[in-house]
Amino acid sequence: MEHRYFVYIMTNRHHTVLYTGVTNDIVRGVFQHREKTIPGFTSRYNVDKLVFYEETSDVLAAIAREKQIKGGSRRKKIALIEGMNPMWRDLYQDLG
């Protein structure tokens, strides 16, 4: 059985906050952020819009990529988002 891991970026309505995370179930993870079921950064700053994600079968690669993105500048994160999603659409609807 092949495992799937996702590195993702979420934002709020005004795109003022960018949150980077990693999960093995992107639908569940994004749902939890959207519904604010887990207290913390994303619920405090109303982070509820999925704007970027990547998938890999290697958990260590996913964790390394998350750290790389988190360590990058806001400008680099925006370039990454706009490379995949230039209109900043909420990609959650596409997950099925």
Biotite code that builds the C-alpha atoms (Angstrom):
import biotite.structure as struc

atoms = struc.array([
    struc.Atom([0.000, 0.000, 0.000], chain_id="A", res_id=1, res_name="MET", atom_name="CA", element="C"),
    struc.Atom([1.420, 3.375, -1.012], chain_id="A", res_id=2, res_name="GLU", atom_name="CA", element="C"),
    struc.Atom([1.306, 6.140, 1.567], chain_id="A", res_id=3, res_name="HIS", atom_name="CA", element="C"),
    struc.Atom([0.428, 9.704, 0.623], chain_id="A", res_id=4, res_name="ARG", atom_name="CA", element="C"),
    struc.Atom([1.708, 12.802, 2.383], chain_id="A", res_id=5, res_name="TYR", atom_name="CA", element="C"),
    struc.Atom([0.845, 16.401, 1.641], chain_id="A", res_id=6, res_name="PHE", atom_name="CA", element="C"),
    struc.Atom([2.607, 19.684, 2.282], chain_id="A", res_id=7, res_name="VAL", atom_name="CA", element="C"),
    struc.Atom([0.160, 22.552, 2.099], chain_id="A", res_id=8, res_name="TYR", atom_name="CA", element="C"),
    struc.Atom([-0.259, 26.279, 2.541], chain_id="A", res_id=9, res_name="ILE", atom_name="CA", element="C"),
    struc.Atom([-3.416, 27.867, 3.859], chain_id="A", res_id=10, res_name="MET", atom_name="CA", element="C"),
    struc.Atom([-4.376, 31.491, 4.293], chain_id="A", res_id=11, res_name="THR", atom_name="CA", element="C"),
    struc.Atom([-7.155, 33.695, 5.606], chain_id="A", res_id=12, res_name="ASN", atom_name="CA", element="C"),
    struc.Atom([-9.727, 35.720, 3.679], chain_id="A", res_id=13, res_name="ARG", atom_name="CA", element="C"),
    struc.Atom([-7.432, 38.723, 3.210], chain_id="A", res_id=14, res_name="HIS", atom_name="CA", element="C"),
    struc.Atom([-4.288, 36.657, 2.463], chain_id="A", res_id=15, res_name="HIS", atom_name="CA", element="C"),
    struc.Atom([-2.463, 38.349, 5.327], chain_id="A", res_id=16, res_name="THR", atom_name="CA", element="C"),
    struc.Atom([-1.459, 35.098, 7.065], chain_id="A", res_id=17, res_name="VAL", atom_name="CA", element="C"),
    struc.Atom([0.236, 32.071, 5.494], chain_id="A", res_id=18, res_name="LEU", atom_name="CA", element="C"),
    struc.Atom([0.267, 28.740, 7.336], chain_id="A", res_id=19, res_name="TYR", atom_name="CA", element="C"),
    struc.Atom([2.355, 25.779, 6.137], chain_id="A", res_id=20, res_name="THR", atom_name="CA", element="C"),
    struc.Atom([1.612, 22.257, 7.303], chain_id="A", res_id=21, res_name="GLY", atom_name="CA", element="C"),
    struc.Atom([2.085, 18.569, 6.520], chain_id="A", res_id=22, res_name="VAL", atom_name="CA", element="C"),
    struc.Atom([-0.481, 15.755, 6.759], chain_id="A", res_id=23, res_name="THR", atom_name="CA", element="C"),
    struc.Atom([-1.225, 12.259, 5.553], chain_id="A", res_id=24, res_name="ASN", atom_name="CA", element="C"),
    struc.Atom([-4.910, 13.131, 5.009], chain_id="A", res_id=25, res_name="ASP", atom_name="CA", element="C"),
    struc.Atom([-5.310, 16.508, 3.367], chain_id="A", res_id=26, res_name="ILE", atom_name="CA", element="C"),
    struc.Atom([-9.115, 16.459, 3.331], chain_id="A", res_id=27, res_name="VAL", atom_name="CA", element="C"),
    struc.Atom([-9.266, 15.819, 7.081], chain_id="A", res_id=28, res_name="ARG", atom_name="CA", element="C"),
    struc.Atom([-6.438, 18.234, 7.876], chain_id="A", res_id=29, res_name="GLY", atom_name="CA", element="C"),
    struc.Atom([-7.865, 21.141, 5.916], chain_id="A", res_id=30, res_name="VAL", atom_name="CA", element="C"),
    struc.Atom([-11.359, 20.416, 7.248], chain_id="A", res_id=31, res_name="PHE", atom_name="CA", element="C"),
    struc.Atom([-10.037, 20.665, 10.816], chain_id="A", res_id=32, res_name="GLN", atom_name="CA", element="C"),
    struc.Atom([-8.467, 24.049, 10.049], chain_id="A", res_id=33, res_name="HIS", atom_name="CA", element="C"),
    struc.Atom([-11.592, 25.317, 8.284], chain_id="A", res_id=34, res_name="ARG", atom_name="CA", element="C"),
    struc.Atom([-13.897, 24.243, 11.098], chain_id="A", res_id=35, res_name="GLU", atom_name="CA", element="C"),
    struc.Atom([-11.455, 25.379, 13.801], chain_id="A", res_id=36, res_name="LYS", atom_name="CA", element="C"),
    struc.Atom([-11.749, 22.029, 15.616], chain_id="A", res_id=37, res_name="THR", atom_name="CA", element="C"),
    struc.Atom([-8.183, 22.291, 16.957], chain_id="A", res_id=38, res_name="ILE", atom_name="CA", element="C"),
    struc.Atom([-7.241, 25.394, 18.936], chain_id="A", res_id=39, res_name="PRO", atom_name="CA", element="C"),
    struc.Atom([-4.096, 27.188, 17.871], chain_id="A", res_id=40, res_name="GLY", atom_name="CA", element="C"),
    struc.Atom([-2.608, 29.427, 15.210], chain_id="A", res_id=41, res_name="PHE", atom_name="CA", element="C"),
    struc.Atom([-5.038, 28.655, 12.376], chain_id="A", res_id=42, res_name="THR", atom_name="CA", element="C"),
    struc.Atom([-8.155, 29.092, 14.499], chain_id="A", res_id=43, res_name="SER", atom_name="CA", element="C"),
    struc.Atom([-6.789, 32.275, 16.096], chain_id="A", res_id=44, res_name="ARG", atom_name="CA", element="C"),
    struc.Atom([-6.017, 33.872, 12.715], chain_id="A", res_id=45, res_name="TYR", atom_name="CA", element="C"),
    struc.Atom([-9.032, 32.490, 10.796], chain_id="A", res_id=46, res_name="ASN", atom_name="CA", element="C"),
    struc.Atom([-6.884, 30.448, 8.411], chain_id="A", res_id=47, res_name="VAL", atom_name="CA", element="C"),
    struc.Atom([-9.433, 28.523, 6.363], chain_id="A", res_id=48, res_name="ASP", atom_name="CA", element="C"),
    struc.Atom([-8.457, 28.639, 2.673], chain_id="A", res_id=49, res_name="LYS", atom_name="CA", element="C"),
    struc.Atom([-6.240, 26.006, 1.017], chain_id="A", res_id=50, res_name="LEU", atom_name="CA", element="C"),
    struc.Atom([-4.149, 27.764, -1.645], chain_id="A", res_id=51, res_name="VAL", atom_name="CA", element="C"),
    struc.Atom([-1.280, 25.333, -2.306], chain_id="A", res_id=52, res_name="PHE", atom_name="CA", element="C"),
    struc.Atom([-0.379, 21.687, -1.839], chain_id="A", res_id=53, res_name="TYR", atom_name="CA", element="C"),
    struc.Atom([2.135, 19.104, -2.981], chain_id="A", res_id=54, res_name="GLU", atom_name="CA", element="C"),
    struc.Atom([1.952, 15.336, -2.634], chain_id="A", res_id=55, res_name="GLU", atom_name="CA", element="C"),
    struc.Atom([4.679, 12.754, -2.042], chain_id="A", res_id=56, res_name="THR", atom_name="CA", element="C"),
    struc.Atom([4.880, 9.121, -0.955], chain_id="A", res_id=57, res_name="SER", atom_name="CA", element="C"),
    struc.Atom([7.918, 9.810, 1.257], chain_id="A", res_id=58, res_name="ASP", atom_name="CA", element="C"),
    struc.Atom([7.144, 11.092, 4.749], chain_id="A", res_id=59, res_name="VAL", atom_name="CA", element="C"),
    struc.Atom([10.704, 12.344, 5.294], chain_id="A", res_id=60, res_name="LEU", atom_name="CA", element="C"),
    struc.Atom([10.582, 14.284, 2.030], chain_id="A", res_id=61, res_name="ALA", atom_name="CA", element="C"),
    struc.Atom([7.261, 15.830, 3.094], chain_id="A", res_id=62, res_name="ALA", atom_name="CA", element="C"),
    struc.Atom([8.659, 16.923, 6.448], chain_id="A", res_id=63, res_name="ILE", atom_name="CA", element="C"),
    struc.Atom([11.819, 18.318, 4.827], chain_id="A", res_id=64, res_name="ALA", atom_name="CA", element="C"),
    struc.Atom([9.738, 20.221, 2.256], chain_id="A", res_id=65, res_name="ARG", atom_name="CA", element="C"),
    struc.Atom([7.517, 21.671, 4.990], chain_id="A", res_id=66, res_name="GLU", atom_name="CA", element="C"),
    struc.Atom([10.619, 22.918, 6.820], chain_id="A", res_id=67, res_name="LYS", atom_name="CA", element="C"),
    struc.Atom([12.034, 24.348, 3.592], chain_id="A", res_id=68, res_name="GLN", atom_name="CA", element="C"),
    struc.Atom([8.818, 26.257, 2.846], chain_id="A", res_id=69, res_name="ILE", atom_name="CA", element="C"),
    struc.Atom([8.461, 27.471, 6.446], chain_id="A", res_id=70, res_name="LYS", atom_name="CA", element="C"),
    struc.Atom([12.051, 28.698, 6.367], chain_id="A", res_id=71, res_name="GLY", atom_name="CA", element="C"),
    struc.Atom([11.512, 30.681, 3.181], chain_id="A", res_id=72, res_name="GLY", atom_name="CA", element="C"),
    struc.Atom([10.436, 34.269, 2.891], chain_id="A", res_id=73, res_name="SER", atom_name="CA", element="C"),
    struc.Atom([6.852, 35.383, 2.429], chain_id="A", res_id=74, res_name="ARG", atom_name="CA", element="C"),
    struc.Atom([7.813, 36.383, -1.123], chain_id="A", res_id=75, res_name="ARG", atom_name="CA", element="C"),
    struc.Atom([8.946, 32.820, -1.883], chain_id="A", res_id=76, res_name="LYS", atom_name="CA", element="C"),
    struc.Atom([5.736, 31.376, -0.440], chain_id="A", res_id=77, res_name="LYS", atom_name="CA", element="C"),
    struc.Atom([3.637, 33.727, -2.567], chain_id="A", res_id=78, res_name="ILE", atom_name="CA", element="C"),
    struc.Atom([5.620, 32.726, -5.675], chain_id="A", res_id=79, res_name="ALA", atom_name="CA", element="C"),
    struc.Atom([5.021, 29.067, -4.849], chain_id="A", res_id=80, res_name="LEU", atom_name="CA", element="C"),
    struc.Atom([1.282, 29.656, -4.408], chain_id="A", res_id=81, res_name="ILE", atom_name="CA", element="C"),
    struc.Atom([0.964, 31.724, -7.567], chain_id="A", res_id=82, res_name="GLU", atom_name="CA", element="C"),
    struc.Atom([2.873, 29.119, -9.583], chain_id="A", res_id=83, res_name="GLY", atom_name="CA", element="C"),
    struc.Atom([0.158, 26.561, -8.798], chain_id="A", res_id=84, res_name="MET", atom_name="CA", element="C"),
    struc.Atom([-2.815, 28.783, -8.077], chain_id="A", res_id=85, res_name="ASN", atom_name="CA", element="C"),
    struc.Atom([-2.461, 32.288, -9.590], chain_id="A", res_id=86, res_name="PRO", atom_name="CA", element="C"),
    struc.Atom([-6.015, 33.302, -8.619], chain_id="A", res_id=87, res_name="MET", atom_name="CA", element="C"),
    struc.Atom([-5.616, 32.120, -5.001], chain_id="A", res_id=88, res_name="TRP", atom_name="CA", element="C"),
    struc.Atom([-8.711, 29.931, -5.336], chain_id="A", res_id=89, res_name="ARG", atom_name="CA", element="C"),
    struc.Atom([-9.707, 27.748, -2.404], chain_id="A", res_id=90, res_name="ASP", atom_name="CA", element="C"),
    struc.Atom([-8.417, 24.353, -3.579], chain_id="A", res_id=91, res_name="LEU", atom_name="CA", element="C"),
    struc.Atom([-10.333, 22.468, -0.869], chain_id="A", res_id=92, res_name="TYR", atom_name="CA", element="C"),
    struc.Atom([-13.305, 22.137, -3.238], chain_id="A", res_id=93, res_name="GLN", atom_name="CA", element="C"),
    struc.Atom([-11.058, 20.283, -5.739], chain_id="A", res_id=94, res_name="ASP", atom_name="CA", element="C"),
    struc.Atom([-10.010, 17.593, -3.276], chain_id="A", res_id=95, res_name="LEU", atom_name="CA", element="C"),
    struc.Atom([-13.232, 15.632, -3.721], chain_id="A", res_id=96, res_name="GLY", atom_name="CA", element="C"),
])
